[in-house]
Amino acid sequence: IAQMTPFLEKHSNLGLAKQALEYIRQRNVKKFESTFVSLKLSSLANHLKLSVQEVENRLRRMIMSGDLSAQICKKDGMVWFNKHAEEFNDDAAVEKTENFDRDMHDILPEG
């Protein structure tokens, strides 16, 4: 955007371009959330072409707004996405687990 600022300002599109860039970065974070359980902040920063601090701030904003379910471990430099855990946090998942457990108990010999 920096290279295009004069052009974008001339045509009154700088704000729109900044919003589009923000949306693309958030969408990319969501793609990582759906692919990884955990990820190094430095790897995410590299992919998003941001500093580690900027990525951490972005993740915190997304977590606070409810757009992202994750935990940041600053000590390890990692982000842990909770999306996968939420998939199993409903009554249907509990029932499937209980059915599986019962079926396995019937199949496996005791002892």
C-alpha positions in Angstrom: 0.0 0.0 0.0 2.9 2.3 0.8 4.0 2.4 -2.8 0.4 3.1 -4.0 -0.5 5.7 -1.4 -0.3 8.8 -3.7 -2.5 7.1 -6.3 -5.0 5.7 -3.7 -5.2 9.1 -2.0 -5.8 10.9 -5.3 -8.7 8.6 -6.0 -10.0 8.6 -2.4 -9.4 4.9 -2.0 -6.6 4.7 0.6 -9.1 3.8 3.4 -10.7 1.1 1.3 -7.3 -0.4 0.4 -6.3 -0.4 4.1 -9.6 -2.2 5.0 -9.0 -4.7 2.2 -5.5 -5.5 3.5 -6.8 -5.9 7.0 -9.5 -8.3 5.8 -7.0 -10.3 3.8 -4.7 -10.6 6.8 -7.6 -11.7 9.1 -8.7 -14.2 6.5 -5.2 -15.6 6.3 -5.1 -16.0 10.1 -8.4 -17.9 9.9 -6.9 -20.2 7.3 -4.0 -21.0 9.6 -6.5 -21.7 12.4 -8.4 -24.2 10.3 -5.1 -26.0 9.3 -2.9 -25.9 12.4 -3.5 -26.8 16.1 -0.5 -24.7 17.0 2.0 -22.4 15.2 5.1 -20.4 16.0 4.3 -16.7 16.1 7.5 -16.1 14.0 6.2 -18.5 11.3 2.8 -16.7 11.2 4.6 -13.3 11.1 6.6 -14.5 8.2 3.6 -15.7 6.2 1.6 -12.5 7.0 4.7 -10.3 6.3 4.3 -8.6 9.7 6.5 -8.4 12.8 6.0 -10.9 15.6 4.7 -8.1 17.8 2.2 -7.0 15.1 1.0 -10.6 14.8 0.6 -11.0 18.5 -1.4 -7.7 18.7 -3.6 -8.8 15.7 -4.2 -12.2 17.3 -5.2 -10.5 20.6 -7.6 -8.2 18.8 -9.2 -11.1 17.0 -9.5 -13.1 20.2 -11.0 -10.2 22.1 -13.6 -9.6 19.3 -14.5 -13.3 19.2 -13.2 -13.7 15.6 -10.6 -16.2 16.8 -10.5 -18.9 19.5 -6.8 -19.2 20.5 -4.3 -18.9 23.2 -0.9 -17.1 22.9 2.1 -18.5 24.8 4.5 -15.6 24.8 7.2 -17.6 26.6 7.3 -20.3 23.9 6.4 -17.9 21.1 3.4 -20.0 20.1 -0.2 -19.6 19.3 -2.6 -22.5 20.1 -5.8 -22.5 18.1 -8.9 -23.8 20.0 -11.1 -24.3 16.9 -10.5 -28.0 16.8 -11.3 -28.4 20.5 -14.6 -26.5 20.0 -15.7 -29.1 17.3 -16.0 -31.7 20.1 -17.7 -29.4 22.6 -21.3 -30.2 21.9 -23.9 -32.8 22.9 -23.6 -34.7 19.6 -19.9 -35.1 20.0 -20.3 -36.3 23.6 -22.9 -38.8 22.5 -20.6 -40.1 19.7 -17.8 -40.5 22.1 -20.0 -42.4 24.6 -21.3 -44.6 21.8 -17.7 -45.3 20.6 -16.6 -46.1 24.2 -19.6 -48.5 24.7 -18.9 -50.2 21.3 -15.2 -50.6 22.1 -16.1 -52.0 25.5 -18.3 -54.6 23.8 -15.5 -55.5 21.3 -12.4 -55.6 23.4 -12.0 -58.5 25.9 -11.9 -57.4 29.6 -8.7 -57.9 31.6 
